[in-house]
């Protein structure tokens, strides 16, 4: 998914409402673990009135230390693979689900820019993970175009679309 036109607030809210509907219909709760989006997924969801019925918690874990303390990401994982990796996002989403009573979790970690790129991980590289209680974590890498805000908007949209997808299977 690589595009320069990023979703606007109305589109993000529409995706959030779709997630809310899926969660409400199934009587499930969601937890978010966010790095590069800085809580934007949680904000989008809690902008919806009545979100306390299906939204458990939102964590922003930006630093290595926060990822370890709040989500149980292993120091070895961060040292070997870095924060922006499949291994880290899987540990983030698994840790969020293990620590909270939610039935579904989504986690994001990436390089929103303008700095932070490394060889093999350009600006716009984002890993998103999803997990249902009792299931296996799923993770996908994305390479989004645009400035910092565009990368973050695309990330929120992809994260919410993925929540809908795992809830519908």
Secondary structure, 3 states (H helix, E strand, C coil): CCCCCCCCHHHHHHHHHHHHHHHHHHCCCEEEEECCCCCHHHHHHHCCCCHHHCEEEEEECCCHHHHHHHHCCCHHHHHHHCCCCHHHHHHHHHHHHHHCCCCEEEEEEECCCCCCCECCECCCEEEEEEEECCCCCEEEEEECCCCHHHHHHHHHHHHHHHHHHHHCC
